[in-house]
Amino acid sequence: MDYKVTSVTAEQTRNWGKYLAAYLLPGDVLALIGDLGAGKTAFAQGIGEGLGVTRPMASPTFTLIHEYEGQCQGTEIHLVHMDLYRLQHPHEVEVIGVEESFSGDSICLIEWPEIAEDYLPENRLDVEILGSGEQPREIVFHGNEGNWEQRITAMIHSKEEKLGGS
């Protein structure tokens, strides 16, 4: 089932990421989908903030992967932020070791995941951010398997009023 929320500012997009972080677990994989400038990196930065990452988070467009340390459910975790925009062929996904990041002690955020579709776990959360420029964003959460529906429902119900989105 898909869950949709609206974000009218970059700050709200970051906040949705921050609030989602409270519902993440070690081993989670999130596919961040959207056009250039949609807000994927802002959403990822919010997740990092929610997980207590203290270093600034920038898009890893040129390095492909940035790694951070944070806290999840009271446990230290490894946050892996990938940007696969520059990859040209699916076999490059294997070469850079994307699957190695899907371990039990990491949370993995993947921007431009389409090229890695064959390597992504079924039990992941797809977060699609629709819109660009100054227009509001629609953030669509789609949990492919597992208990994503329960977690997203809990997040939306507990945070929607505080964010001012719908």
C-alpha positions in Angstrom: 0.0 0.0 0.0 1.2 3.5 -0.8 1.1 6.4 1.7 1.3 9.9 0.5 2.2 13.1 2.3 2.7 16.7 1.0 5.8 18.8 1.7 5.7 22.5 0.8 9.3 23.4 1.8 12.7 21.8 1.7 12.6 22.0 5.5 9.4 19.9 5.6 11.0 17.3 3.3 14.0 17.1 5.7 11.5 16.8 8.6 9.7 13.8 7.0 13.1 12.1 6.7 13.9 13.0 10.4 10.6 11.6 11.6 11.0 8.5 9.5 14.3 7.9 11.2 12.6 7.1 14.5 10.9 4.1 12.8 14.0 2.7 11.1 15.8 -0.4 12.1 19.3 -1.8 11.5 19.3 -3.6 8.2 16.7 -1.3 6.5 17.2 -0.3 2.9 15.5 2.8 1.5 15.3 3.5 -2.3 15.0 7.3 -2.8 13.3 8.0 -6.1 12.8 11.3 -7.8 14.0 13.7 -10.5 16.9 16.0 -10.1 16.1 18.6 -7.5 13.2 16.8 -6.1 14.6 16.6 -2.6 16.1 13.2 -2.2 19.2 14.5 -0.6 17.2 16.8 1.8 15.2 13.7 2.8 18.4 11.7 3.4 19.8 14.6 5.5 16.7 14.5 7.6 17.2 10.8 8.2 20.8 11.4 9.2 19.7 14.1 11.6 17.1 11.8 13.1 19.7 9.1 13.5 22.1 11.5 15.3 24.6 11.9 12.5 26.8 14.8 13.5 28.8 15.3 10.3 27.3 17.3 7.4 25.6 15.1 4.9 26.0 15.9 1.2 25.0 14.0 -1.9 27.6 11.4 -2.7 27.2 12.0 -6.5 30.9 12.0 -7.3 32.1 9.6 -4.6 29.0 7.3 -5.0 29.0 6.3 -1.3 29.3 8.3 2.0 29.3 6.5 5.3 28.3 7.9 8.7 27.9 6.8 12.3 24.6 7.3 14.1 22.1 5.8 16.6 19.1 3.7 15.9 16.8 2.4 18.6 19.6 3.0 21.2 22.2 1.1 19.2 25.1 2.5 17.2 24.6 2.0 13.5 26.3 2.6 10.2 24.4 4.9 7.8 25.3 4.3 4.2 24.2 7.0 1.7 24.6 6.1 -2.0 24.0 8.1 -5.1 24.0 5.8 -8.2 23.2 8.6 -10.7 26.6 8.3 -12.4 26.5 4.6 -13.0 26.1 3.6 -16.6 25.6 -0.2 -16.4 24.0 -2.5 -13.9 27.2 -4.5 -13.5 28.8 -1.4 -11.9 26.5 -1.9 -9.0 28.2 -5.2 -8.2 31.7 -3.7 -8.7 31.2 -1.0 -6.1 29.8 -3.5 -3.6 26.2 -2.2 -3.1 25.0 -5.5 -1.7 27.7 -5.4 1.0 25.9 -2.4 2.5 22.7 -4.4 3.2 24.0 -5.8 6.4 22.2 -6.1 9.7 24.1 -3.3 11.4 23.6 -0.7 8.7 20.8 1.5 7.3 21.2 2.1 3.6 19.8 5.1 1.6 20.1 4.8 -2.1 19.5 7.8 -4.4 18.9 6.9 -8.1 18.3 3.2 -7.2 16.8 2.2 -10.6 20.0 0.9 -12.0 20.4 -1.4 -9.0 16.9 -2.9 -9.1 18.2 -6.4 -9.5 20.4 -6.1 -6.5 18.0 -4.4 -4.1 16.3 -6.5 -1.4 12.6 -7.1 -1.6 12.1 -5.9 1.9 12.8 -2.3 1.4 11.0 1.0 1.5 10.7 3.0 -1.7 10.4 6.7 -1.1 9.3 8.6 -4.2 9.5 12.4 -4.2 7.4 14.0 -6.9 7.7 17.7 -7.9 10.5 20.1 -8.5 11.4 23.8 -8.3 9.2 25.9 -6.0 6.2 23.6 -6.2 5.1 21.4 -3.3 6.4 17.9 -3.2 4.3 14.7 -2.9 6.3 12.1 -0.9 5.1 8.6 -1.6 6.1 5.7 0.8 5.8 2.2 -0.6 6.9 -0.7 1.5 7.5 -3.7 -0.6 7.5 -6.4 2.1 7.9 -6.8 5.8 6.3 -4.4 8.4 6.8 -1.2 6.4 3.0 -0.5 6.3 2.8 -0.6 10.1 5.8 1.7 10.5 4.8 4.2 7.9 1.2 4.4 9.3 2.6 5.0 12.8 4.9 7.7 11.6 2.3 9.5 9.6 -0.3 9.4 12.4 2.1 10.7 15.0 3.9 13.4 13.1 1.5 14.8 10.4 0.1 17.6 12.6 3.5 18.7 13.8 4.8 19.0 10.2 1.9 21.0 8.9 1.7 18.6 5.9 -1.1 16.3 4.8 
